[in-house]
Amino acid sequence: MSRLSRRNTASIKAADLELIDATPVRHPWRWVGAAVILLVAALAIQSMTTNPKFYWGTFRTYLFDVLVIQGVGWTLILTVSSMVIAIVLAILLAFMRQSENPLFRYVSWVWVWFFRGTPVYTQLLFWGSIGALYPKIIVGVPFGPELFSWDTATVINATVAAIVGLGLNESAYLAEIFRAGLKSVDNGQMEAAEALGMRRSKVMWRIILPQAMRVIIPPTGNETIGMLKTTSLVLAVPFTLDLTFVTNALASRTFLPIPLLMVAAFWYLLITSVLMVGQYYVERHFGKGVDNVMKAPVQATAAAGAAHTAPPATTDGTTEGGKP
Amino acid sequence: MTDTVSIKGPDSTGVKPLVEIQGVHKLFGDHHVLKGIDMTVNRGEVSVIIGPSGSGKSTLLRCINLLETISAGRIYVHDDLIGFRDVNGKLHDLNTKQIAAQRREIGMVFQRFNLFPHKTALQNVIEAPTQVKRQSKAAAKLKALELLEMVGLSDRANFYPSQLSGGQQQRVAIARALAMEPELMLFDEPTSALDPELVGDVLQVMKDLAKSGMTMIVVTHEIGFAREVGDTLTFMDAGVVVESGNPREIIANPQHHRTKEFLSRVL
């Protein structure tokens, strides 16, 4: 009898169940809060639309001005190139810092100490005036004959000086972010890979770094967005084609600083938004196997299902990275 | 360079053991963890090490695979002096390349599996063969699928570790170690992190492996496994080998009081 009744319970369909329909907890203060926020937003919009000193007509005139669009382009070039330099250097510096070679560890530490310890503005000024310090770049034997030489000003022009200055400075900050990421990976990963006979450099590159990227990406996205705005300091070089410099120049020409600040703000916000979308996809890529897997169908039936969908041994490289 | 004559162990006649551990000490600072361990493991033998936690049994295993460096004594695996080069009686550290080469002959399975979480089961297994042995991806995959079949997980090849149960992860880890075709397999408490109902599958894979003739050193708390599969049983306590011999005899009739005490607590 008891066996029968148990089977009956097990066979009850979900549709037949009397599902719980509980009254949720009420949150009246949320409505009050929403009302206050709406009011503040309305006031802000009203003041921005009715205050003539915003000169929205001027804003519209200059939003897609050729100089402004070129400024956006240059700002993007500076951001992307300096971040690429910084990321490459940061990986190198972080690996060096974790190295068994004390020379590497020391060099990495000094690099971070120096480039993090001096203002980026000062560094940009330095790179801008390097031509005065060393008028010629000469490759040759010390105290011997010179083999090649260039004018410093042609090799390190304003663009190069700006990118190198921003990139080297940023590499010091990113190196610390990468170091934190590498340290976040469980020690067992290094041991398991080394036990398989993998060399340390290979373990770092193939096992540790890909896992560390999960931790590294969010603050690096933060740094990239920070860099977008830091490019406005390149007038120290002086580099005069970026968004901030161009809009400032237009503002002094038109005697209307506010609408041109709005133009700059609009473009910075737009680029930031695009970068945030990019970050989402990069995070998703490096989260594979951890953040975004379907939770395990551990039961035998699900396993059998997976066995049918899983490609057999004869398939080509498509099995790699396949998700069940 | 690793196979110069100088690296060979002491000569002896007859069948040589695969693993020879001679008077091994290990110090962590002032902490004396291993106090003169002697042990031999013949080819095809399953050597089980038991003992209370802190007895040094895991440390000994890690020394064999160079995850720790010994402070005194010698370890030979397949006549290779582990971790050092003997030049006229003076030991020289091996470089990273030589260490990696020695490790390739020794597979290791960890208590906490240590699968690579960003790679699927299949990718975990082919990682070392393709990256270290430079096998083609296709060949490595074929072999990996065979190994996954052997551990009963061919249907999970494209699952990430986070989608597998602990027992399944450990079986993938065994397949991963076997993919390098090691001469010797080390198991460091392979079932200690598993739910009780998952232990059996892992032990079964290990039994099959033992039957296939693999030389194994197993640190474990599974006395049943030791009795059934072990060729020798070593009981360690406080950094020394207290008792060693036939597992069935030792478990049935322990000679030393510390062995008795330990077995009475775990059986």
Boltz contact constraints between the chains, C-beta under 6 A:
constraints:
  - contact:
      token1: [A, 188]
      token2: [B, 112]
      max_distance: 6.0
  - contact:
      token1: [A, 188]
      token2: [B, 114]
      max_distance: 6.0
  - contact:
      token1: [A, 191]
      token2: [B, 67]
      max_distance: 6.0
  - contact:
      token1: [A, 192]
      token2: [B, 114]
      max_distance: 6.0
  - contact:
      token1: [A, 195]
      token2: [B, 65]
      max_distance: 6.0
  - contact:
      token1: [A, 195]
      token2: [B, 103]
      max_distance: 6.0
  - contact:
      token1: [A, 195]
      token2: [B, 108]
      max_distance: 6.0
  - contact:
      token1: [A, 196]
      token2: [B, 128]
      max_distance: 6.0
  - contact:
      token1: [A, 197]
      token2: [B, 100]
      max_distance: 6.0
  - contact:
      token1: [A, 197]
      token2: [B, 103]
      max_distance: 6.0
  - contact:
      token1: [A, 197]
      token2: [B, 104]
      max_distance: 6.0
  - contact:
      token1: [A, 197]
      token2: [B, 132]
      max_distance: 6.0
  - contact:
      token1: [A, 198]
      token2: [B, 132]
      max_distance: 6.0
  - contact:
      token1: [A, 199]
      token2: [B, 100]
      max_distance: 6.0
  - contact:
      token1: [A, 207]
      token2: [B, 116]
      max_distance: 6.0
  - contact:
      token1: [A, 210]
      token2: [B, 118]
      max_distance: 6.0
  - contact:
      token1: [A, 211]
      token2: [B, 118]
      max_distance: 6.0
  - contact:
      token1: [A, 289]
      token2: [B, 117]
      max_distance: 6.0
  - contact:
      token1: [A, 289]
      token2: [B, 118]
      max_distance: 6.0
  - contact:
      token1: [A, 289]
      token2: [B, 160]
      max_distance: 6.0
  - contact:
      token1: [A, 290]
      token2: [B, 117]
      max_distance: 6.0
  - contact:
      token1: [A, 293]
      token2: [B, 160]
      max_distance: 6.0
  - contact:
      token1: [A, 293]
      token2: [B, 162]
      max_distance: 6.0
  - contact:
      token1: [A, 293]
      token2: [B, 163]
      max_distance: 6.0
  - contact:
      token1: [A, 296]
      token2: [B, 163]
      max_distance: 6.0
  - contact:
      token1: [A, 298]
      token2: [B, 165]
      max_distance: 6.0
  - contact:
      token1: [A, 303]
      token2: [B, 155]
      max_distance: 6.0
  - contact:
      token1: [A, 306]
      token2: [B, 155]
      max_distance: 6.0
  - contact:
      token1: [A, 307]
      token2: [B, 155]
      max_distance: 6.0
  - contact:
      token1: [A, 310]
      token2: [B, 158]
      max_distance: 6.0
  - contact:
      token1: [A, 313]
      token2: [B, 145]
      max_distance: 6.0
  - contact:
      token1: [A, 322]
      token2: [B, 158]
      max_distance: 6.0
  - contact:
      token1: [A, 324]
      token2: [B, 158]
      max_distance: 6.0
  - contact:
      token1: [A, 324]
      token2: [B, 159]
      max_distance: 6.0
